[in-house]
Amino acid sequence: MDTKDELRLLEEAIEKIIAKARELGLDFNDMYFEICPADIIYTFGAYGMPTRFSHWTFGKAYHKMKTFYDYNLSKIYELVINSNPCYAFLLEGNSLIQNKLVTAHVLGHSDFFKNNLHFKRTAKNMVESMASAAQRFRGYEQKYGRNKVEAFLDAVISTQEHVDPYSWVGIQEPEEDRQTGEKGSGTKKNCLTSGKEHKETPYDDLWKLDNFQEKQSEEKEKKFPSNPQKDLLLFIMEHARDLEDWQRDIISVVRQEMLYFWPQMETKIMNEGWATYWHLQIMREIELSEDEAIEFAKMHAGVIQPSRFHLNPYYLGLKIFEDIEKRWNQPTAEEKKKYKRLEGEGRKKIFEVRELENDTSFLRNYLTKELVEELDLYLYKKEKDEWKIVEKDWAKVRDEIVAGMTNCGYPYIVVEDGDFNKRGELYLRHCYEGVNLDIYYLEKTLPCVYQLWGRTVHLETVLDERKILFTFNGERIIKRFT
């Protein structure tokens, strides 16, 4: 069979799979498929996108992934981009049945991107945006020197996980005034108003006195920032005194790209489980030859193969979604009475879960005792020279998995003071929850924060159950228990 016939068969298969997916209830953006050689697919995989600025960490990731592919240790069958329209890149050399499975899998991802709440604010034009940023970065390298730009980019990337993807929560969207039709500021109105809008009441004196005291207290305890701020990159970008415009632009780009990737990191199990669930459903619905059915079964088994050493997100996510569907399709008498559940609502429930949850809430709410035991999940650690299972209690196993996914597994660090000691020093605090910071990484990263801020940087954390302050003054790191 020549290439033209293969492409024609693939196009026909894609059309049928898309039609079947829509029939089953999936809702996704328009799809564009491209067949790419392994070098291109692995370049996209390393950079995370088809177009992005250059950095040595991406090259490192590429060589690692490509080496695994060359030695047949792992294989990327596809790459899908969260955009509108949605782009999917298929690996050149895939068989027709492999591309059928991959297409069905991709449609599950696209449905998830479009409908999951945590992707609500992700930019859908990041392919174009990243291409534009990469062009600007090349211009900075020509103007200021490649070494200078790369050194600054190193510092930014070392702190790129410290953003706040939910800073918008609690901010009310602008609403149109019913009388004027104009949009307001979007701020919430308080019960008490001031100025001409304030209506006199018997308690005016108390209200004015309380307001005066509150104002005095605010002036006395004025702090910068007024509340701890999680978005370190944003704070540095807005308030570091010595940054040039091109440097603020680099911070802004890295921050925006991290905000784009964040929902994918915090829904990895759900997203892969959802895509796996749907490729399984769709492939069962379409017509396959005997040889195709066997090849599909082998490929699917490889995708969901569990591991003794780490969680397989495809397998775990699939099993949880299947369990939810089963339990809501066939509720017990107690569940019918207590939760008013009706039979046959499994499909409706998994669509609801797909829309509202992320990995932490997904596991917290739906990883049951029965599933932990069925999947043989446990906690293990190295004691001396041996790896040993240290916990099999289902609740403790679940809680430990969830704890490791909080904040996508990164330490939660906030800006406490941007003018510490009244000398413009930066004071950071680690929100300690029982897990120590990696001291080696901390001591390598603190100078990077200093490079961005331009002044002494302090980081408060807990070590050996005692508060400790790490300070970098531009020359060395000083540690002292407080």
N, C-alpha and C positions, 0 to 999 in steps of 0.2 A: 504494500500500500504506500503510495507516494505522499508527500507532505501535504499537498492540497486536499487529498481525500481525508487525511487525519484531521486537518483543521476544520473541514466541513463537518465531520462527525462530532468533533468537539463543540463546535458552534451549535449544532442541533441539540447535543446533550445539555449544554448550558441553558438553552432556551427552555427545555423541558424541566430541568431542575428548578429554574427560577419560577416557572409556572406552578410547579408542585409546592414549592416553599410558600408562595403567596396563598395557595389553596389551603395550606395547613395553618395559616395565620401569621406568618412572619411579615414584618413590616420593615423594609430596608430602603436605602437610597438607591438611585440608579447605579448600576454596576459597570465597570470597565475592566476587562481582563487583558493581561499582557503576558506572553510567554518569554521568559528571560533565561539566559545561560547561568550556570552556577556562580560564576564570578560576580555577575550583577546582583543576583539574589542575595549572596552573602555580603556584598557591599551594602546593599539596602538594609540587611539585617544588622550589620555592625553599626551603621549610622542611625538606624531607626526610621529612616525616611529616604526617599529617592534623592532628595537634595538637602544638603546641610553643610554648615561650615566645617572646615578641616580641623582635625585635632588628633594628636598622636594616640589618644585613648581609643579612638574609633579604629585606627589601623591595628592596634593591639587586639581588639575584639575580633576584627576581620580575620587576622591570621590564625587566631585560636579556633574560630568557627570553621574556617576553610580547611584547616588541618584535620579537624574531626570528620569533615565531609570526605576529604581525600583518602582517609584511612577507613572509611565506611563505619565510623563510630556513631555518627548522627547525621541527620539529613533534614534540611528545611524544604518542605514540599511547596510552600506558598508563603507570601507575605501580603497582608491586607492593611490598608491605610484608612484610618478614621478621618474621612473627608466626605464632602458632598460635591460631586458624585464620588462614590467609593471606588478606590483603585485596588485591584488585586493582581499580584504578580505570581505566575505559575512557573515552576521549575521546568526548564527545557529537559526533555528526556523522560518526563512522567508518562506512564502508560495512560490510555484513555480512561480506564477504570479509576486510576489514581487521581486523574484530574476531575472525574465525576465526584469522587469523595471530597476532594479539596474544594470544589465549587460549592457543594452543599455545606461544608464546614465554614467557608468564607461568608456565606449568606447568614449563618448563625451569628458570626461576629458583627456583621454589618447591622443586623437587627438589634444586637446588644448596644452597639455604639449609638444608634439612633434613639433608643428608647430608655436606656438606663439613666436614672436621675443624676448619677455622678458624672455623666458626660454632658450634662445640660449646658454647661458654660464653655466647653472646649471649642476652640476655633475650628471651623470646618474648611478653612482655606490655608492650612499650615504648609502645604506643599509649596504654594507660591510665596508665602511669607518667609519660609526657611531659605528658599532660593534667593530672595532679595537680600536677606541678612548675610548669606554667604558671600554675595557679591560685595556688600559693604565691608565685610571683614577683610576681603582680599585688598580692597582699597586702603584700609588702615595699615595692612602689612607693607604695602608699597610706600605709604607716607611716613609711617613711624618706625618701620623695621619689623621684620618677621619675629625676631627674638623677643622684642619688647611686647608685641601683641600676644605672642604665645605664652609668655610668662604671666601676663595679666589674665589671660584666658585660663591658665592652669589654676590660678588663685580662685577665680569665679567658679570653675567646675568643682573644685574641692569642697565648696559650700552650697552647691546647687540644690541639694535636697531640702534645704532649710527655707521653704516657702510656705505660704498658707493658702491652700486651694479652696478653703471655705471662708475666706475673709468677707465674702459677699453675703453670708448667711445673716439674716436679721435686718438687712438693708431692704427697705420697701421700694418696689419699682414705682417710678413716677405714674401717677394716675391723672386722668383727665377730669377737670372740674366740670361738674354736670351743667353748670350755668354758662361758663365762658368757653368750655371745650379746650382750654389750655392745660398743658401738663404741669403738675406741681413739682415740688422739689423731691418728693418721695420720702420725706421724713415723717415719722409717726407723730401725731398730735398728742400732747399730754392733756390730762384733765385740767390742770391749772395753766392759765395763760397769763401773759404779762402785757404791759402797755395798755393801749386803748381797748384791746380785746378782753382784758380782765374785767369781770363783773364783780362789783362790790358785794361783800358778804359780811356777816358778823365776825368772821374769823380773819379779816384782812390783816390786822395787826400781827397775828400769829404767823401768817403766811410771809409777811414782809420781814419779820424778825428771823424766821427760819432761813429765808433766802439770803439775808445779810450774813448770818453766821456761816452758812454754807459757802458763800463767796469768800469770806475771810479765811475759812479753812482751806479752800482751794488755793488761794494766793500764798498761804503760809507753806503748804505742802506741794507746791508746784513741782511737777516731775516731768522729765522728758525721756521717753514717751509717758503719757499720763497713765497708760495701762501696759502691761507686758505685751510685746509684739512678737508673734511667731515668725513673721515673714522677714527673715534676716536680710535676704537679698534686696527686698524692696526698701527696707530701712536704710541700708548702706547706699543704695542708688539715690535715694532722696536726700540723705543728710550728711554723707561723707563730704568733707569740705574741700578736699584737694583733687577730686576726680575731674578729669576732662570730659568733654561731651562724648568723645568716641568711647571712653571707658564706661560711661553711664549707658551708652547704647549697647555695649557688649553685655553688661549685667542685665539690662532689660530683655535682650534676646534670649539669653540663657534661662532667665526666670520664666519667660513666656513659654519656652519649649518644655521646661520642667512641669509647668502647670498643665500643658497639653498631654504629657505622658503620665502624669500622676494618676488619673482615673484608671488607666490601664494597669498600673502597678497595684492599685488597691482593689482591683476586681479580677485578678489573674485567674483564680480558681473558678469563680462564677463564669467569667467570659469564656474560658476554654471548656468548662463543663457544659455551658449552654450550646456552644458551637458543636461539641461532640454529640450532645443529645440530639441535635437537629440533623447532623449528617447521618446519624443512625436511623432516625425516623424517615428522612427523605430517601435514603438508599433502599430502605425496606419497601418503599412505595413505588419506586420506578422499576421498570423491567430490566432485568440483568440476565445475561447468559450464564450457564453453569460455571464456565471458567471465570467470568467476572465476579460471580458470587463468592467463589473460593478466594480469589485475589483480594476482594473487598474484606472478607472475614480476616484474612491474614494481616492486612494493613490496619484494620480497626483494632485487632488484638495487640498489635505493636504500639499503637497510639495510647491505649489504656493500660498497658502493662504496669502493674504496681512495682515499686522498688522497696527494698528493705532499708534503704538509707535516707530517703527523702520522699516528700509527698509528690505524687504525680498529679498536677492540677486537672488534667483531662479526666483522669479516673475518679478522683475525689469529687470534682464538680458534677460529673455525670451521675455518680451514685447518689449524691444528695438530691439532685433534681428528680431522678427516678423515684427515690424514696418519698419525696414530697408529693409527687403525682399519685403514687400508690396510696398513701395515707389519706389524701383528700378525696380520692375516688372511692375508697372503702373505709369511711370513718367508723370507729367503734361506737357501741351504744352510748358509752360515757361521753365521747367527743360530740356525738349528735346532740346530747342533752345539754352538756356544759357550754359548747361553743356554737351550737345551732348549725352544725355542719350538715350539708346535704351530700348525698352520694353523687359521684360523677363530676366533681368540681376540681379534679386534679390538674387538668390542662389550664383552666382559668387561674388556679393558684400559682403555677410555675411562671405564668406570664406576669402575675403581680409581683412575685419575688424578683424576677428579672428586672423589673422596672425600679424597685425601691431599694434593694440591698447592695452592700459591698461585701467583701470577703469576711470582714470581722463580724458583721451582723448576720451574714449568711451562715457562718459556722456556729456562732453563738446560738442562733435560733433554730437551726435545722440539723446540726450534727448530733444525732441522738445516741443514746447508750447502745441501742441495737446496731447502729451503723459502725460505731467505734469498734464493737466486738466483731462484727462481720468483716470489716476491713483490716482487723488485727493491727490497730494503731497503738503505738506505745511511745514512751519517752526513753531515750538512751543517752548515755554520756561515757566519756573515757575515764576509767579509773586505773591509774598507773599505766600499764601497757595494754589494757583490755577495754574493749567497748562492751558496756553492760546495759541491759534493760533496767531502768530504775523506777518506772511507773507505768501501770496499766489501768489504774482507776480511770474510768471513761471521762468523768467530769474534769479531773486534773489534766488529762491528756488534751481534752478540748480547750480548756482555759489556757494551757501553755501554748498551744498552736495559735490561738487568738491573740495572746499577748505578744507573740513574735511578729504578728502582722499589724499591730497598732502603729499608726504613723508610717505605714509601709516598711516597718522594721528599723526605721532610723530613729536616733535619739531625739527627743522633743526638747528643743532649746529655744529660749525666748530672750528678747532684748529687754533687760530690766532698766538700764540707764544709758542714755546716749551722751551724757555730760557728767560722767562719774568724776568725783573729786573736783568738779567745776573746772576741769581741764580738757573737756572734750573727749575723755576716755570712754571706751565702750565696755559696758558690763553685761555679760551674758549669764544666764542661769539655766542649768540642765534640770528639767523637771524629772527628778529621780523617782523611779517606780520599782526599785529592787534590782535593776540591771546596771552594772557599772559600765562607764564609758571605756572604750579601748584607749588606754593611755598613750600607747605608741602612736595611734592615729591622731589623737587629740594634740599631741606635741608636734606633729607634722602639719596639722591643719591650722592651729592658732596663728603661726606666722603668716599664713595666707589671708586670714581675716585681718590681721594687722596691715598687710599690704593693701587691702581694699579700703580699710577705714583710715589709715594714715596716722593713727595714734595708738597709744597703749591699749591693749585688749585684755580683759579679765574674763575668766569662765569659772563659775561656781558649780561644783558638783558634789557627789558623795563618794567617798572611798573608805572602805573598812568601817562603814557605819558612822563616819565622821565627815562633816563638811570640809571641803578643801577648795582653795582658790588657786587657779592657775593664771599666771600673769605673764604676758609677753610684751616687753618694752622696746622691741626693735633689735635687741642684742641677745637676750637669753630668756629662758622660761624660769620663772620663780614660782615655787609651790609653798603654800602655807595653809595649815589647818586653822579653821576659824571656830 
